[in-house]
Amino acid sequence: MWWRWGCANGGKDMNGPHTLPKITVIYNPVEGISCRDAEAGIFVSTIIEDFFRKGRNDEVIVGNSLIIDNFRLAIFEGRIGVNNIEFRFKDQLLIHDKDARFTDWPNGFCDYTERILEKLLNFKERG
């Protein structure tokens, strides 16, 4: 199957000018799928395994940053090729590299936890 080559070779298609199938991961913190923290890795692994079994484009709308981070970890660990996955937020395609780092981090994208931590760590706000 030509799409397995894409994952094994960093997302590069070894059989010519085919368009590689992709998982499109859409972040929607209001309407997206969420799960328990301890289950996020299993959820992502299941999505990836299903994607490779089907061998066609797939889309998942997720609602928490831990799921996004587990998809990024899968890229970093080589469980999915960099060109076999894309991330979207508010109609914007987020570009990522082979290490799953985004070139741009838009305001509102997976930043709920960071906003809370910023408040907790900023002692000057407390009077």
Steps between C-alpha positions, in 0.01 A plus 500: 500500500657825387369702797698291749815606316406858574509444874812284498691756297414821681187557293674480162316299237736239357272394214464817299280809498211365707332719753560346839193442713480719807337520835363850543492588869273796567520673838163623622501541880120540515367227268797265463541154650663495842614216720662440836865601521612142556312384188624763252797291384284192445242711315764639263660158443159358409437782250842446340460121479155542346641749249773261385256211483261700276776666294291805417449856620342540841393789719462531875377802694655513845430718799806495723868573469617166642358322194679749274824443693465123464462535122813718504682235705400238241670710230808551715524126574451409133168319550351720227679683223519878509314513167228256612346747745387859505366724773232764461361768727227747398541430125877549532745229400776478760836411349714256698845351452640148548537569873130596521577864572261757354638797308219715640296460818174695459331662797236265641665183370554254787570777749241450774743326736775753428270791586416342836865421575601854408256635760615253764866577441462878482518592869496875430127489422416401857453797721 
